[in-house]
Amino acid sequence: MAPLVYLCARPQEGAAAAECASFRTAMHLDEQGLERWDLVREPLPADFATRWRGAVVGGSPFNVSDPESSKTDAQRALEDGLARLALAAAAGETAALFTCYGIGVATRALGGEVTRAYPEDTGPTAITLTDDGRRDRLFGALATTFSALTAHKEGTGVLPAGAVLLAENEGCPVQAYRVGDTLYATQFHPEPTGRAFTERMAVYRDDGYFDRGDYDAIAARVLAASLSEPPRILRAFAETF
């Protein structure tokens, strides 16, 4: 059986390696079960839909809504690759789960709208399943309301055509959606433990997600949060696909 793959969109090697490790832990997979491909440095291979049986996409300091003139060649190339993945997953040719930065790429590629109107502070937030989310095969076993970790400057303003809203909250109304049976996207991070998230915060403390002087207070909230539910989505994805 072909493995799954983690598609890296982070230029910072340490943060990328740690994020990949978090995905593997949450999905109960080793290096053979969840391979790693660095989209910052290597384009998505043409045979991605047969090389891997599905993909998970992590976060990034990039933003889809950045002006095109400000994007690096690496950012434009990886967004092109992720857009190809989104179109293939929406068509049922492969399976994909886009998270955080990834949801923005998928939303735009599928004709939705990405906006700066729904940023969320770094740290834990409450997520609530919709009726469709409670019936979904990946989300349906979760608690109706649960805590998850966010840190983003943009969000989905308009869902792609045909998308099914699975989870929401007041600060960012689109927290998760599905297109067809094989494309999933979450605005929140489903993979990290609290400790792993605080280590990621340290890497990006000067990137405008929070005031660097607030690091200790935010980290304390992260470490105190119950994060039992989000990794279950990833485990269900690995088992389903």
C-alpha positions as CSV (number, residue, x, y, z in Angstrom):
1,M,0.0,0.0,0.0
2,A,1.3,3.5,-0.9
3,P,2.1,5.7,2.1
4,L,0.6,9.0,3.1
5,V,2.7,12.2,2.9
6,Y,3.2,15.3,4.9
7,L,3.7,18.3,2.6
8,C,5.9,20.9,4.2
9,A,5.2,24.6,3.5
10,R,7.5,26.0,6.2
11,P,10.9,27.5,5.2
12,Q,12.2,27.1,8.8
13,E,13.7,23.6,8.9
14,G,13.4,23.1,12.7
15,A,9.8,24.1,12.7
16,A,9.0,21.9,9.7
17,A,10.7,18.8,11.2
18,A,8.8,19.3,14.5
19,E,5.5,19.7,12.7
20,C,6.1,16.6,10.7
21,A,6.9,14.7,13.9
22,S,3.6,16.0,15.4
23,F,1.6,14.7,12.4
24,R,3.3,11.3,12.7
25,T,2.6,11.1,16.4
26,A,-1.1,12.2,16.0
27,M,-1.7,9.8,13.2
28,H,0.2,6.9,14.8
29,L,2.4,6.5,11.8
30,D,6.2,6.2,11.4
31,E,8.5,7.5,8.7
32,Q,7.4,4.8,6.3
33,G,3.7,5.4,6.9
34,L,3.9,9.2,6.6
35,E,6.6,10.4,4.3
36,R,7.8,14.0,4.1
37,W,8.1,16.2,1.0
38,D,9.5,19.7,1.2
39,L,7.4,21.9,-1.1
40,V,9.5,25.0,-0.2
41,R,12.5,23.4,-2.0
42,E,11.0,20.8,-4.3
43,P,7.9,21.0,-6.5
44,L,5.0,18.6,-6.1
45,P,5.9,15.6,-8.2
46,A,3.6,14.9,-11.2
47,D,2.8,11.5,-10.0
48,F,1.6,12.6,-6.5
49,A,-1.8,11.0,-6.8
50,T,-0.3,7.5,-7.3
51,R,3.0,7.9,-5.3
52,W,1.0,8.6,-2.1
53,R,-2.5,7.6,-1.2
54,G,-3.2,10.9,0.5
55,A,-1.6,14.0,1.9
56,V,-1.6,16.3,5.0
57,V,-0.7,19.9,4.6
58,G,0.7,21.9,7.6
59,G,1.0,25.6,8.4
60,S,3.4,28.3,7.2
61,P,4.4,31.9,7.9
62,F,3.2,32.5,4.3
63,N,-0.3,33.9,3.7
64,V,-2.4,33.2,0.6
65,S,-3.7,36.7,0.7
66,D,-0.3,38.3,0.5
67,P,0.0,40.6,-2.6
68,E,1.4,38.5,-5.4
69,S,4.2,41.0,-5.9
70,S,5.4,40.3,-2.4
71,K,5.5,36.5,-2.8
72,T,8.8,34.7,-3.3
73,D,9.2,32.3,-6.2
74,A,9.2,29.5,-3.6
75,Q,5.8,30.6,-2.2
76,R,4.3,30.9,-5.6
77,A,5.6,27.4,-6.6
78,L,4.3,25.7,-3.5
79,E,0.9,27.4,-3.7
80,D,0.7,26.1,-7.3
81,G,1.5,22.6,-6.1
82,L,-1.0,22.7,-3.3
83,A,-3.7,24.1,-5.7
84,R,-3.1,21.0,-7.9
85,L,-3.5,18.8,-4.9
86,A,-6.7,20.6,-3.9
87,L,-8.2,20.2,-7.3
88,A,-7.3,16.5,-7.4
89,A,-8.7,15.8,-4.0
90,A,-11.9,17.6,-4.7
91,A,-12.3,15.4,-7.8
92,G,-11.7,12.3,-5.8
93,E,-8.4,11.4,-7.4
94,T,-6.6,11.4,-4.0
95,A,-7.2,12.3,-0.4
96,A,-6.0,15.5,1.3
97,L,-6.3,17.3,4.6
98,F,-5.3,20.9,4.5
99,T,-4.6,22.7,7.8
100,C,-4.1,26.4,8.8
101,Y,-2.2,28.0,5.8
102,G,-3.3,25.0,3.7
103,I,-7.0,25.8,4.1
104,G,-6.4,29.2,2.4
105,V,-4.7,27.6,-0.6
106,A,-7.5,25.0,-0.9
107,T,-10.2,27.7,-0.5
108,R,-8.7,29.9,-3.2
109,A,-7.9,27.1,-5.6
110,L,-11.5,25.8,-5.4
111,G,-13.1,29.2,-6.0
112,G,-13.8,30.4,-2.4
113,E,-12.7,33.6,-0.8
114,V,-9.8,34.1,1.6
115,T,-9.9,37.3,3.7
116,R,-8.0,39.1,6.4
117,A,-11.3,39.7,8.2
118,Y,-11.0,36.6,10.5
119,P,-7.6,36.4,12.1
120,E,-7.3,34.5,15.4
121,D,-5.0,35.1,18.3
122,T,-2.3,32.5,19.1
123,G,-3.5,29.9,21.6
124,P,-6.5,27.7,22.4
125,T,-10.0,28.5,21.1
126,A,-13.4,26.8,21.3
127,I,-14.5,25.0,18.1
128,T,-18.1,23.8,17.6
129,L,-19.2,21.1,15.1
130,T,-22.1,21.9,12.8
131,D,-24.9,19.3,12.2
132,D,-23.0,18.1,9.1
133,G,-19.8,17.9,11.2
134,R,-21.6,15.6,13.7
135,R,-22.5,13.3,10.8
136,D,-19.1,13.3,9.2
137,R,-17.0,10.2,9.2
138,L,-13.8,12.0,10.4
139,F,-15.4,14.6,12.7
140,G,-18.5,12.8,13.9
141,A,-16.9,11.0,16.8
142,L,-15.5,14.3,18.3
143,A,-17.1,16.2,21.2
144,T,-19.6,18.7,19.9
145,T,-17.5,21.5,21.3
146,F,-13.7,21.2,21.9
147,S,-10.5,23.1,22.2
148,A,-8.0,23.5,19.4
149,L,-5.0,25.7,18.7
150,T,-5.0,28.6,16.3
151,A,-2.6,31.3,15.1
152,H,-3.5,32.9,11.8
153,K,-3.9,36.2,10.0
154,E,-6.4,35.2,7.4
155,G,-9.4,32.9,7.0
156,T,-12.1,31.6,4.7
157,G,-14.7,34.3,4.0
158,V,-16.7,32.4,1.4
159,L,-16.7,28.6,1.1
160,P,-15.9,27.0,-2.2
161,A,-18.9,25.8,-4.2
162,G,-20.1,22.5,-2.9
163,A,-18.1,22.7,0.4
164,V,-19.8,21.3,3.5
165,L,-19.1,23.3,6.7
166,L,-18.1,21.0,9.5
167,A,-16.9,23.3,12.3
168,E,-17.1,26.9,13.3
169,N,-16.7,29.5,16.0
170,E,-17.4,33.2,16.5
171,G,-13.9,34.5,15.7
172,C,-13.5,32.6,12.5
173,P,-16.8,31.2,11.1
174,V,-15.1,28.6,8.9
175,Q,-13.0,26.3,11.0
176,A,-13.4,23.1,8.9
177,Y,-15.0,22.0,5.8
178,R,-15.2,19.1,3.4
179,V,-15.4,19.0,-0.4
180,G,-16.7,15.7,-1.8
181,D,-15.5,12.7,0.2
182,T,-11.8,13.1,0.0
183,L,-10.8,16.8,0.6
184,Y,-10.8,18.1,4.2
185,A,-9.6,21.4,5.5
186,T,-9.2,22.9,9.0
187,Q,-8.3,26.4,10.0
188,F,-7.1,25.2,13.4
189,H,-4.0,23.0,14.0
190,P,-5.0,19.4,14.7
191,E,-1.6,18.0,15.1
192,P,0.5,19.6,17.9
193,T,0.6,18.9,21.6
194,G,0.6,22.0,23.8
195,R,4.4,21.6,24.3
196,A,5.0,21.3,20.6
197,F,2.9,24.4,19.9
198,T,4.9,26.5,22.4
199,E,8.1,25.4,20.8
200,R,6.7,26.5,17.4
201,M,5.6,29.8,19.0
202,A,9.2,30.4,20.0
203,V,10.3,30.1,16.3
204,Y,7.7,32.6,15.2
205,R,7.6,35.0,18.1
206,D,8.8,37.9,15.9
207,D,6.4,37.2,13.0
208,G,3.4,39.3,14.2
209,Y,1.2,36.5,15.5
210,F,1.5,37.8,19.1
211,D,3.4,40.4,21.1
212,R,6.7,38.7,22.0
213,G,6.3,40.0,25.6
214,D,3.2,37.9,25.9
215,Y,4.9,34.6,25.1
216,D,4.9,33.2,28.7
217,A,1.3,34.1,29.3
218,I,0.1,32.6,26.0
219,A,2.3,29.5,26.5
220,A,0.8,28.9,29.9
221,R,-2.7,29.0,28.4
222,V,-1.6,26.6,25.7
223,L,-0.1,24.1,28.1
224,A,-3.2,24.2,30.3
225,A,-5.6,23.5,27.4
226,S,-7.2,20.1,26.8
227,L,-6.3,19.1,23.3
228,S,-7.7,15.5,23.1
229,E,-10.1,16.0,20.2
230,P,-8.1,17.5,17.3
231,P,-5.6,14.6,16.9
232,R,-8.5,12.2,16.5
233,I,-9.3,13.9,13.1
234,L,-5.8,13.0,11.9
235,R,-6.0,9.4,13.2
236,A,-9.4,9.0,11.5
237,F,-7.9,10.4,8.3
238,A,-5.1,7.9,8.4
239,E,-7.4,5.0,9.1
240,T,-10.0,6.0,6.5
241,F,-7.5,6.7,3.6
